[in-house]
Amino acid sequence: MKEENAQYLEKRLVYTGFGEELIPELRQNMAEGKEKFELKFEKEISGKKVEANLKYSLSNQGNYFFNAYDLKINQIDKEPLERTFKVSNNETFSLKEAFNLLEGRSVLKSYSNFEKGNEDSKITELQSWSYLDASIKNSKRETENEVDLGVESKNNAIMRKCNNYDLDSLVSNLPIKNIEIPGVKADLIQSLNRGNLQSVLLEKDGEFKKHFIEALPKYKTINIYSEQMVKLFIPNKKKEELKTSEKKDNTEKLIQPGKNKQGNKNKNSQGVR
């Protein structure tokens, strides 16, 4: 067993969200020189039992690689949600991010884009939102909009990417308590970027009440839920102010007196019919 290889895989375990409890078992399997092995992991996330099988293999050069992990979310009275997430240097979803994806939310990830030129190649770091599209089933053939994001589907939805989503503006325009405080806003956006269902205090009927929100880049909006997880519609406060202002302006235009050739005789006939 190569110590440097073992230390790297230990860090990879922690980075991917599986903690340190599997490290002794990881080292034992590496010391035995197995060509392939799996580590089993269980945890409760948001009140749901999550199971994962972490897959390792030995290369011809004698180094072990963390290749992928199978993730399953057990649901009461429903079929479990299952997927295999690949692990790579380019783009890897952490355990919590993978959980959020399986639950139908979106995750903002950075990845490397390789551009081949005539003389040399260029690598640029990009960011894009990833989500599972349940309307289209996965297949081996990829189209322009169906891309491999390090996920193997089990008769489920494929993974998609999308851009041009201004989460900052959407969050700023909601009546969230203390959102004007830079630190509060930054922490909230960071949590939403990871695909979390985030609790917030929203102003409603003159008082702040607990709600939950999640990013929805596919439709360039934010989903809002009550404390009981009932989906709601809370108007954008700035849009509402704009609508009120426009309505006031239009009303003033409608009631503005015009010139009347017949003088005061037709005074009561002014206005819109």
C-alpha positions as CSV (number, residue, x, y, z in Angstrom):
1,M,0.0,0.0,0.0
2,K,1.3,3.4,-1.0
3,E,1.0,5.8,1.9
4,E,0.7,8.9,-0.3
5,N,-2.2,7.2,-2.2
6,A,-3.9,6.3,1.1
7,Q,-3.7,9.8,2.4
8,Y,-5.1,11.2,-0.9
9,L,-8.1,8.8,-0.7
10,E,-8.7,9.7,2.9
11,K,-8.9,13.4,2.0
12,R,-11.2,12.4,-0.9
13,L,-13.5,10.6,1.5
14,V,-13.9,13.7,3.7
15,Y,-14.2,16.1,0.8
16,T,-17.0,14.0,-0.8
17,G,-18.9,14.1,2.5
18,F,-18.4,10.6,3.9
19,G,-16.3,11.7,6.9
20,E,-13.5,9.8,8.6
21,E,-15.3,6.7,9.9
22,L,-14.5,4.6,6.8
23,I,-10.8,5.3,6.8
24,P,-9.8,2.2,8.8
25,E,-11.8,-0.1,6.5
26,L,-10.3,1.8,3.5
27,R,-6.8,1.2,4.7
28,Q,-7.4,-2.4,5.5
29,N,-8.7,-3.2,2.0
30,M,-5.8,-1.4,0.4
31,A,-3.3,-3.3,2.6
32,E,-4.8,-6.6,1.4
33,G,-4.1,-5.6,-2.2
34,K,-7.6,-6.2,-3.5
35,E,-8.2,-5.4,-7.1
36,K,-11.7,-4.0,-6.4
37,F,-13.6,-3.4,-3.2
38,E,-16.6,-1.5,-1.9
39,L,-17.2,0.4,1.3
40,K,-20.8,0.6,2.7
41,F,-22.0,3.8,4.3
42,E,-25.3,4.8,6.1
43,K,-26.5,8.1,7.3
44,E,-29.7,10.0,8.1
45,I,-30.1,13.2,6.1
46,S,-33.2,15.4,6.7
47,G,-34.9,12.6,8.4
48,K,-34.4,10.1,5.6
49,K,-32.1,7.0,5.7
50,V,-29.4,7.2,3.1
51,E,-27.3,4.3,1.9
52,A,-24.1,4.4,-0.2
53,N,-21.7,1.9,-1.7
54,L,-18.3,3.5,-2.5
55,K,-16.4,1.7,-5.3
56,Y,-12.6,1.4,-5.4
57,S,-10.3,-0.2,-7.9
58,L,-6.5,-0.8,-8.3
59,S,-4.8,0.6,-11.4
60,N,-1.9,-1.1,-13.3
61,Q,0.4,1.4,-11.7
62,G,-0.5,0.1,-8.2
63,N,-2.6,3.1,-7.2
64,Y,-6.2,2.9,-5.9
65,F,-8.9,5.1,-7.2
66,F,-12.3,6.1,-5.8
67,N,-14.3,5.6,-9.0
68,A,-17.9,6.2,-8.0
69,Y,-20.6,5.6,-5.4
70,D,-24.1,4.2,-5.5
71,L,-26.6,6.3,-3.5
72,K,-30.0,5.3,-2.3
73,I,-32.6,7.4,-0.4
74,N,-35.2,5.3,1.3
75,Q,-38.7,6.7,1.3
76,I,-41.8,5.8,3.3
77,D,-44.4,4.1,1.1
78,K,-42.4,5.0,-2.0
79,E,-39.8,3.4,-4.2
80,P,-36.3,4.4,-3.1
81,L,-34.4,7.0,-5.1
82,E,-31.2,5.5,-6.6
83,R,-28.3,6.7,-8.7
84,T,-24.6,6.1,-9.3
85,F,-22.4,9.2,-9.1
86,K,-19.0,9.1,-10.7
87,V,-16.0,10.6,-8.8
88,S,-13.5,12.5,-10.9
89,N,-11.0,15.4,-10.7
90,N,-13.1,17.4,-13.1
91,E,-16.5,17.4,-11.3
92,T,-17.7,15.4,-8.3
93,F,-21.0,15.8,-6.4
94,S,-20.7,15.5,-2.6
95,L,-23.0,13.2,-0.7
96,K,-25.3,16.1,0.3
97,E,-25.3,17.5,-3.2
98,A,-26.2,14.1,-4.7
99,F,-28.9,13.8,-2.1
100,N,-30.3,17.2,-3.1
101,L,-30.2,16.2,-6.8
102,L,-32.1,13.0,-6.2
103,E,-34.7,15.0,-4.3
104,G,-35.3,17.1,-7.4
105,R,-33.3,20.2,-6.6
106,S,-30.5,21.9,-8.5
107,V,-26.8,22.3,-7.6
108,L,-24.3,24.9,-8.8
109,K,-20.9,23.2,-9.6
110,S,-17.6,24.3,-11.0
111,Y,-16.0,22.2,-13.7
112,S,-13.1,22.3,-16.1
113,N,-13.7,23.0,-19.8
114,F,-11.1,21.8,-22.2
115,E,-10.7,23.8,-25.4
116,K,-8.5,22.4,-28.2
117,G,-6.8,24.9,-30.4
118,N,-4.6,24.6,-33.4
119,E,-1.4,25.1,-31.5
120,D,-2.3,24.3,-27.9
121,S,-5.2,23.4,-25.5
122,K,-6.7,25.7,-23.0
123,I,-8.5,24.8,-19.7
124,T,-11.0,27.2,-18.3
125,E,-13.0,26.9,-15.1
126,L,-16.7,27.3,-15.5
127,Q,-19.8,27.2,-13.4
128,S,-23.2,25.7,-14.3
129,W,-26.3,24.6,-12.6
130,S,-27.0,20.8,-12.7
131,Y,-30.4,19.1,-12.2
132,L,-32.2,15.9,-13.0
133,D,-34.7,16.1,-15.8
134,A,-37.4,13.6,-15.1
135,S,-39.2,14.3,-18.4
136,I,-36.4,12.7,-20.4
137,K,-35.0,9.2,-19.8
138,N,-31.3,8.5,-19.9
139,S,-29.7,6.7,-22.9
140,K,-26.2,5.9,-24.1
141,R,-26.5,8.4,-26.8
142,E,-26.0,12.0,-25.9
143,T,-27.6,14.9,-27.6
144,E,-26.6,18.6,-27.5
145,N,-28.6,19.2,-24.4
146,E,-28.1,15.8,-22.7
147,V,-24.7,15.7,-21.3
148,D,-22.8,13.2,-19.0
149,L,-22.3,14.9,-15.7
150,G,-20.7,12.0,-13.9
151,V,-24.0,10.3,-13.2
152,E,-25.2,6.8,-14.3
153,S,-28.9,6.5,-14.4
154,K,-30.9,3.5,-13.4
155,N,-34.0,3.9,-15.6
156,N,-34.3,7.4,-14.2
157,A,-34.0,11.0,-15.4
158,I,-30.9,12.3,-17.1
159,M,-28.7,15.1,-15.8
160,R,-28.9,18.5,-17.4
161,K,-27.0,21.8,-17.1
162,C,-28.3,25.3,-17.4
163,N,-26.9,28.8,-17.1
164,N,-28.1,32.4,-17.1
165,Y,-29.7,32.2,-13.7
166,D,-29.5,35.2,-11.5
167,L,-30.1,33.8,-8.0
168,D,-28.7,36.9,-6.3
169,S,-31.4,39.1,-7.8
170,L,-34.2,36.7,-7.0
171,V,-33.1,36.4,-3.4
172,S,-32.8,40.2,-3.1
173,N,-36.3,40.7,-4.3
174,L,-37.9,38.5,-1.8
175,P,-39.2,40.0,1.5
176,I,-36.6,38.0,3.6
177,K,-35.8,39.2,7.1
178,N,-32.3,40.8,7.4
179,I,-31.5,40.1,3.7
180,E,-29.9,43.5,3.5
181,I,-27.2,42.3,5.8
182,P,-24.3,41.1,3.5
183,G,-23.3,38.1,5.6
184,V,-26.9,36.8,5.8
185,K,-27.4,37.1,2.1
186,A,-24.1,35.5,1.2
187,D,-24.7,32.5,3.5
188,L,-28.2,32.0,2.1
189,I,-27.0,32.0,-1.5
190,Q,-24.2,29.7,-0.7
191,S,-26.6,27.2,0.8
192,L,-29.0,27.4,-2.2
193,N,-26.1,26.9,-4.6
194,R,-25.4,23.6,-2.9
195,G,-29.0,22.5,-3.6
196,N,-30.3,22.8,-0.1
197,L,-33.9,23.5,0.9
198,Q,-33.2,26.6,3.1
199,S,-35.4,28.0,5.8
200,V,-36.0,31.7,5.8
201,L,-38.3,34.3,7.5
202,L,-40.6,35.9,4.9
203,E,-42.8,38.9,5.5
204,K,-46.4,38.1,5.0
205,D,-49.4,40.1,6.2
206,G,-47.2,42.4,8.1
207,E,-45.3,39.8,10.1
208,F,-42.3,37.5,9.4
209,K,-43.2,33.8,9.1
210,K,-41.0,30.7,8.6
211,H,-40.8,29.4,5.0
212,F,-38.6,27.2,2.9
213,I,-37.1,28.2,-0.4
214,E,-35.0,26.4,-3.1
215,A,-33.3,27.4,-6.3
216,L,-35.1,26.5,-9.6
217,P,-32.7,27.6,-12.4
218,K,-34.6,25.6,-15.0
219,Y,-37.5,28.1,-14.8
220,K,-35.4,31.1,-13.7
221,T,-37.2,31.4,-10.4
222,I,-37.3,30.2,-6.7
223,N,-39.7,27.7,-5.2
224,I,-41.3,28.8,-1.9
225,Y,-43.0,26.6,0.6
226,S,-44.8,27.2,3.9
227,E,-43.5,25.8,7.2
228,Q,-45.7,22.8,6.5
229,M,-44.0,22.3,3.1
230,V,-47.0,23.5,1.0
231,K,-45.9,25.2,-2.2
232,L,-46.8,28.9,-2.2
233,F,-46.6,32.0,-4.5
234,I,-45.2,35.1,-2.8
235,P,-45.0,38.0,-5.3
236,N,-41.7,39.7,-5.9
237,K,-41.8,42.8,-3.7
238,K,-40.1,45.0,-6.3
239,K,-42.4,43.8,-9.0
240,E,-45.4,44.5,-6.9
241,E,-44.2,48.0,-6.2
242,L,-43.7,48.5,-9.9
243,K,-47.2,47.2,-10.7
244,T,-48.7,49.5,-8.1
245,S,-46.8,52.4,-9.5
246,E,-47.8,51.6,-13.1
247,K,-51.4,51.2,-12.1
248,K,-51.4,54.6,-10.4
249,D,-49.9,56.2,-13.4
250,N,-52.4,54.6,-15.8
251,T,-55.3,55.6,-13.5
252,E,-54.1,59.3,-13.5
253,K,-53.9,59.2,-17.3
254,L,-57.4,57.8,-17.6
255,I,-59.0,60.5,-15.3
256,Q,-57.0,63.4,-16.7
257,P,-59.5,65.9,-18.1
258,G,-59.3,66.6,-21.8
259,K,-60.4,69.6,-23.8
260,N,-64.1,69.9,-24.2
261,K,-65.4,72.0,-27.0
262,Q,-68.9,72.2,-25.5
263,G,-67.7,73.7,-22.2
264,N,-69.3,72.8,-18.9
265,K,-72.4,71.3,-20.4
266,N,-70.7,68.0,-21.0
267,K,-68.8,68.1,-17.8
268,N,-70.3,64.9,-16.4
269,S,-69.5,63.0,-19.7
270,Q,-65.7,63.2,-19.2
271,G,-63.8,60.0,-18.4
272,V,-63.6,56.5,-19.9
273,R,-66.6,54.5,-21.0
